[in-house]
Amino acid sequence: MKIAIVASLFPPYAIGGAEHLAAQLAGALDRLGHQVDVISTCGRSQLGGQPYQGEIREGIRVWRVAPRNLYWSYDKQRDLPGRLARACWHAIDLWNPSVILPLRRVLDQIQPDVVNTHNIDGFSPAVWQVARKYTPAVAHTLHDLHLLCPRATMQRRDGTMCESLCRFCAVYTGYHRRFQKHVGMLIAPALATAELHRQAGWTEPRIEIIRNGVDVRPVPQPERAPSDPLRVLFLSRLEREKGCETLLASIPAFAESSEIEFHVAGIGTLEKQFTELAARVPNVTWHGFVQGRRKEELFSQCDVFLQLSECRENAPLSLSEAKAHGLYLVGTAVGGIPELIENSEAGQLIPPGDRQKLLASLERVCRSRGAIRRGRAARARRSAGYGTRQMAEAYVEAYRSLIAPPAAITNAATSHG
């Protein structure tokens, strides 16, 4: 099968879990024997005046196109554009005609059987219309709420969550719904995300629930005595909606404690606040941006993982990775997070943005650190058996149903993993 994966960003240009998930899926599909091409974006200066460029990355052909807009979406983490610039960027991204010709030229060379779009920032909904000219098998993977809210979080500017679509987002959602006729299937890793899109009027495409697969590479775990300090890991994009401000306000309460250590890793606009905190609080270690082997080592060295999102998360990849490594999970009861912390053996759920509940939870896990360490192997075993290969096989099954759909198809969500 010839599969084209279209993703707004793709490694080495990665900000969050969506880009890494797209890369893991591409690699797993390639290992299953399919012809995989990736189409992603880049800065205009990288093309040297050409409409697109191609490269081979880890055996997979990656095509880069450069949408005309005020800035490249990858650069916004560094340049921090203001509100007006961001608003103009999103207005252009409602329908960006600059991507149409490069996409056609690349797809002419690929001639895909299936096009699977991921985040389409930069491509705009034009990508679906172009893709449908080449194949009826067009699937879109939901990584966030981008089709419902330009912030992709359903969160107000003051950080509070929207209970329903505001007037602006209702219009924004209605605009994107106009293009659902070009999409044959929505793939979501969390039922909560799928249901939000159904409720918002995405009723034409079928929905498949395919959980994010995680491969765990064995890393030696250090011998730890039951009384050793509890090691708590926070690995995230360092933004307000990820609960960073709540954590920054909570850690100082444990500054004099010898029973707990905090390990923080990530990248984002609140990075400076964490580095300053680590400089003045002795039991906080700042790791910066980590990936690959270093990230695996951090998972193996820590006991508890924090997922403190204050927005409607989908299915955070880092939370799935922590769970696969057997860490005890403390997460907020929003979006798809409760689907990963399904019982008290896996971890604890707390309300989002509640500092007192977070402090109480940290005190509880600190007192229970011996039991948490003893239960690690059992937690890891319960999460074993569903890696990127199994995820890719579920994707292939979904793709094939688009190419040769069964005689009777309903709009009910189907679950894999």
Stockholm file with secondary structure:
# STOCKHOLM 1.0

chainA/1-417         MKIAIVASLFPPYAIGGAEHLAAQLAGALDRLGHQVDVISTCGRSQLGGQPYQGEIREGIRVWRVAPRNLYWSYDKQRDLPGRLARACWHAIDLWNPSVILPLRRVLDQIQPDVVNTHNIDGFSPAVWQVARKYTPAVAHTLHDLHLLCPRATMQRRDGTMCESLCRFCAVYTGYHRRFQKHVGMLIAPALATAELHRQAGWTEPRIEIIRNGVDVRPVPQPERAPSDPLRVLFLSRLEREKGCETLLASIPAFAESSEIEFHVAGIGTLEKQFTELAARVPNVTWHGFVQGRRKEELFSQCDVFLQLSECRENAPLSLSEAKAHGLYLVGTAVGGIPELIENSEAGQLIPPGDRQKLLASLERVCRSRGAIRRGRAARARRSAGYGTRQMAEAYVEAYRSLIAPPAAITNAATSHG
#=GR chainA/1-417 SS CEEEEECSCCTTSCCSHHHHHHHHHHHHHHHTTCEEEEEEECCGGGTTTCSCEEEEETTEEEEEECCCSSSCGGGHHHHCCCHHHHHHHHHHTTSCGGGHHHHHHHHHHHCCSEEEECCCTTTCTHHHHHHHTTCSCEEEECSSSTTTCTTSSCBCTTSCBCSSCCHHHHHHHHHHHTTGGGCCEEEESSHHHHHHHHHTTCCSSEEEEECCCCCCCCCCCCCCCTTSCEEEEEEEECSGGGTHHHHHHHGGGGTTCSSEEEEEEEESTTHHHHHHHHHHCTTEEEEESCCHHHHHHHHHHCSEEEECCCSCCCCCHHHHHHHHTTCEEEEESSTTHHHHSCSTTTEEEECTTCHHHHHHHHHHHHHTHHHHHHTHHHHHHHHTTCCHHHHHHHHHHHHHHHHSCCSSCCSSCEEEC
#=GC SS_cons         CEEEEECSCCTTSCCSHHHHHHHHHHHHHHHTTCEEEEEEECCGGGTTTCSCEEEEETTEEEEEECCCSSSCGGGHHHHCCCHHHHHHHHHHTTSCGGGHHHHHHHHHHHCCSEEEECCCTTTCTHHHHHHHTTCSCEEEECSSSTTTCTTSSCBCTTSCBCSSCCHHHHHHHHHHHTTGGGCCEEEESSHHHHHHHHHTTCCSSEEEEECCCCCCCCCCCCCCCTTSCEEEEEEEECSGGGTHHHHHHHGGGGTTCSSEEEEEEEESTTHHHHHHHHHHCTTEEEEESCCHHHHHHHHHHCSEEEECCCSCCCCCHHHHHHHHTTCEEEEESSTTHHHHSCSTTTEEEECTTCHHHHHHHHHHHHHTHHHHHHTHHHHHHHHTTCCHHHHHHHHHHHHHHHHSCCSSCCSSCEEEC
//
